[in-house]
Amino acid sequence: MKKRFFLKTTAIAALAGLALTGVAYAANPVLKIGFVGVTSGPAASWGISNQRSMETRAAWINELGGVKIGGTTYDVKIVAFDDQKDPKRAIAGMEKMAQEGIHYVVGPNVDDGAAAVRPVAEQKGIMYFPYAFPKELYKKPASNAILGMVANYQSGPAIYQYMMKEKGVKSIAFVAANESDPLSQRDGGVETAKALGLKIVSSNVTYQVDTTDFTPVLLPVIKTKPDLLVLSGVSPANAPQLIRSAREMGFKGLISTETAQDANVLKEGAGALANGFVSVGGASTPQLASDTMREFVKRYTKMFGEYNDESNTKVYALEYILETLKANPKGLTDVKAFQKTMDTFEAPNPYMVGKAKLKYVGTTSFGQKRQVAVPLVVNVFKDGKFETLFVAQVD
């Protein structure tokens, strides 16, 4: 009898222990954050760096126990949708987010997609962080889009002025894909170049995104002998092809773009011919990077086997969302509360050394705070990797 009693009480104790363990390790409620962007095709690396940055940071946060917003601790789940750089699919992706009750979405990565999803975002109460440059997305009456990076009309002047001062550039030419994003960036670049007094020797040459032979495209441009050739809005897949073609045709001038690029793609597609190519980089340099940023890079690389410098910028969107929600938990269900908080929001920037702050900017460009504050880092490609050319700020 004593033995049976011992076995019975032991079993009860074990069950009680399991129950207590279940309480102690119960999963946190889930906070879903969406991503709608391009992760396939020529521009895939733009969206891939977005999604991977979000997934890396979310996994890290969850490993640490979650994020506390108000009185509740949440696990962060990234819900991703590949829009294939198609505005119709971007709309479908945003509608999917609305159906899942998601109020905060990172992306899309291109102008057409970001403009296309605006009605859905505004109707369904979604704040979204596009990597697209049309000012009408961020100026009143628009209110739901927040620019996640530095725009071409902010980086372009900085790059051209540097080239003029440091490299003696006096003439400039533009080449763009025959799509709305690159054409818009070209037009902005032309306007900036005129304002700076640069001589524009060519600005009407375009190409189709599926072009494989760029020699006939570039020939009339190279003949104008520009000091600087700008590849407006160039995708990571097309950049090395254009650079290689220009160099093989004997072009000795400078080449730049206001879009972010992938060092590995440049290395594989153009090799040493890409040396000297100037582009917008991620929002960090070895001098600016904090221990948190270095740990992020380490974790990202471990998860995906490689790292894209552009993720130094892409890591910020999720951080801004979570920190702003911490500042005002009402934003979990009310994006108007989120928008109101943006005007005065400040939080420590975990990715930079010193006293850098997370805050919303953009008043000069948009008349309201609809842009995340990240450093403007301009890179130059050299021997298979990017080196920092200079760093600037956007208000």
N, C-alpha and C positions, 0 to 999 in steps of 0.2 A: 504493500500500500504506500509505504513511504517513497519507494522508487517511482511508482506511477505519479504520485503527487509532485515529485521533483521534476519529472519529465513534463508534466502539464504546465507547471508554473514557469519552467524554462521556456517552453513554447510561447506562452503568453508574453513573457518578457521580451522574447525575440521579436514578436509581432509589434509590440509597443515600440521597440527600438526602431523598427522599420518605419513605423508611422511617424515617429519623431524625426527620423532622417528625411522622410519625404517632405515634412514641413520645413526643415532646415535648408533643404536643397531644391525646394520648389522653384520652377522656372519663373523668372520675372515676366510681367506683362510685356508684350512686344510693341515697340514703336517702329512702324514701317516708314522708311524714307525711299522715295522712288528715284529711278534714273531712266530717262528717255533720251537716247542718243545713238549715234552711229558707231557700231562695233564691227561692221563688215564693209568691204569695198575699199577704194583708194584712200578714204579719209578715216579708216577704222581706228588708227592709233589715237586720234583725238578722243573718241568715246571710250576706247579700251582703257586709257589712262584714267578717265573719269571713274568708270565702274570699278577698276582695280583699286584705286585710291579709297573709294568709299568702302569697299569690302575689307580692305586691310585695316582701316581705322575702326570699322564696326566690330571686327573680330577682336581687335585689341581692347576696345571699350568693354565688350562682353566678357572678355577674359578677366578684366579687372573688377567685374561684378555688375556692370551696367552703368547707365547714366541716370542720375537722380534729378528729376524735374518736379518741382513742387514737393509733395510728400511721397512720391512714388518713384521707385527705381525701375527702369526699363532696359530690356535687351534691345539692341538696334538691329533691325533686319533690312537689308537692301533689296528692293524689288526692282529688277532691271528689265528694260525693253529695248531691243535693237530696232531703231527706226529706219535703218539702212539708208540714211540720208534722203528719205522720201517724206515730204510734208504730210501726205495722207497717212502714212504709217505713224508719224509723230503724233498726229491727232488721235489715232487709235490707241497709241501708247498712253497718252494723257487721259483718255477716257477710261482705260483700264485702271489707271491710278485712282481716278475718282470713284470707280466701282469698288475698289478695295479700301476706300475711306482714307486715302493718303492725301495729306494737305501740303506736303513739301517734296518737291521734285527737283533733281539736278539735271540740267540739259534743257533743250537740245543743243547740239554743237554747231549748228549752222543757221544762217539768217532765215532761210525759207521755213525750216522746221520751227524755229522759235516764234516766228510771226504766225504760223498756222495754228499753233496750240493756244495762242492768246485767248480767243473766245472761250475755249473749254476751261482754261485756268480761271478766268474771271467769273464764269458762270458757276463753276463747281467749288470755288473757294480754295484754289491751289496757288501757293507761292512757288515760282520756279526760277532756277538759276541757270539761264542759258549762257553759252559761250558764243554769242552772236552780237553783232555790233550796231544794227539799226537803232538810231536814237529814239525813234517813236515807240520802241518797246519799253523805254525807261522814263519817258517824259509824260507828264499829265496830258490826257486823262488816264493813261496806262498806270497801273499801280502794282501789279502782281509779279513782274519780272525784275530780277536782280542780276546785273552783269557780274559774272563769276571771274572775270579776268580783266586785263588792261586792253582797251579797244585800239584798233589800228589808228584811229584819229588822235589817240593819245601817245602811242608808241612811235608812229610814223614821224612826227616832228622831231622827237628826241633822236631817232636814228639818223635822219637826214642832216640835222644840225651837227651831230657827231661826225658824220662823213665829210661835211663841208669844212669843219674846223680842223679835224685830225688827218683827213686824207685828201684834202684839196678838191673835193668833188664840186664840179660846176655844171655838169650836164647829167640828165637822168632820162631813163626810158622805162616803160612799163609793159609787162606782158601778163595777160590774165586768161583764165579759163572762161569759156563762154557760158557762165552760170551767174546767177544773181549775186551770190556772196563775193566771188572774186571780182566781178565787175564793179560792185559797190565799193570794195576796198581799193580798187584801182582809181575810181573817180575821187575817192577821198584822198588818195596819195597824190594825184595830179593837183588837186586843190591846195594841198599842203605845200607841194613843191613850188607852185606858182607864188604862194604867199612868202616863201623863203627866198625867192629870187633865182631859183634854179632854172636852167634852160632845159625845157622838155623837148627831146628830139624824137620821141616816138611814144604814143599812148593808145593806139587803136588796134594793135595786134592781139588777136585772141586765138584760142585753140580749143578743141573738144577734149573732154576729160579722158576719153579712151584713146587719145593719140599715142602712137608708139614711135613715130619718127618726127622729132621736133626740128630737124634741120630746115625744112621749108618754112616752118613757123618763125624761127629765130633769125633766118637769113636777112630779111629786111631790117630787123632791129639791130643786128650786129653791124650792118653797114652804116648805121648812124653814129657809131663809135661813142656810145655814152660812157661817162665816167662811172655811173652806177646803173646797173640793171635790176629793177625791182620785179620780183615774181609775186604779183599781187594775189593774196588769198590762196597761195599754192598749197595743194594737199601734200601730205608726207610722201605719198606714192609718186607724185609727179615731180617733186622737187629735185631728186637726184637725176632724173632723166633730162630735165631742162638744164641743170648745171653741167652735166656731162656733155650734152650737145653743144652748149655755148663754148665750153673750154676746148672741145675737139675741133670747133670751127675757128679757133684762134683768138677768142675773146679774152683780153687781158685785164679788163676792168673789174670793178667790185660787183658783187651780187648780194642782194638782201631780200628779206620778206618780213612782213609784220605778223605772220602766223608762226605758231610754235611748231617745232619739227622733232623728228626722232633721230637721234644720233646713229643708232644701229642701222636704220633704213638708209641714211646718207652714206654710211660706211660701206654697206653692201652694194648700194646702187651707183655710187660715184667715187668712192675711195678717196684718194689724195686730190682728185679733181675738185672735191668739195671744200678743200682747205680755204679758209678766208670767207666762207659763206656766213652771213650775218642773219640772225633770226631772233625772235622773242623767245626767251627761255622760261623756265619755271621760276616761281617767286622765291628763290633762295640761292645762295652761293655758299661755299664752304665757310666764308667769313660771317655770314648772316645766320647760318643754320645752328639751331639749338640742339641740345642732347635729344629732345623729343623728335625733332626732324630727322636726326641721324637714326634714331630707333625706328621711326616710320619707314625710312628707306630700307633698313635692314629687314624689317618684317615684310614689306612689299616684295623685296627681292626673294626672300625665303618662300613666300606664297606662290610667286609666279615665275621664278627662275630668271628674271631680268628686271630692269628698272628703266622707266622713261622719265627724263628730266622734267618733262612737262607736268608730271605728277606733283612737283614742288608747288605748283599752282593749284592743281585739281584737288589736293587734300583739303583745301580751305572751305569749300562749300558746305560739307557736312558739319564741320566745326562751327561755322557761323549759324547754321540752323539750330544745332543743339544748344549752343551757348545763348542764343537769343530766346529760345524756349525756356531755358533755365531762368533767364532774367524776367520772363513773364509767362508762367505756365498756362495762362488763358489761351495763348497762341496754339496750344495743342489742338483745339477745335475751332478757334476763331482767328483767321488770318488777319483780320482788321486789328486785333490786339498785337499781333506780330509786327504789322506795319507801323503802328504807333510807337512801339518799343524801339524800332530801328533809328528813330530820330535822335535818341539820346544814348543808345547802346554803346557800351565799351566793355571789353574784357581783355585780360592778358593774352597776348599772342604766344601760344605754346611752341611755335615753330621757329621763332626768331630770338636771338640773344638780346639782352638789354631790356628796355622798357617798352618795347613795341606793343601796340594794342590792336585787337580786333575791333573794327568799327566800320560803319557804312559811310561811303563817300559818293561822289558823283554830282554834287550840286552844280559845279561849274559846267559840266557837260550836259546835264539833264534837268537842272532846276529843282531836283529833289535827290535825296539819298537813296540811290538804287544801284549801288555798285559796292562790291566788297573791297576793302583796302588791302591790296597785296603789292609788294614792290614790283616795279618794272625792271626786270632783269633782261639785258640784251646780251646774247651769246655770239661767239664766233666759233665755227667748226675748225678743229685742227687735229690732224692725225687720229681720226676715229672717235673723237669726243668733243664736247662743248667746253669752251673756256669763257669765263665772264668778261665781257667787253666793258660794260658800265651798268650802274644801277641808278634808277630814278624813282620818283614818287608821283602819284596821281592824287589830286584832292577830291 
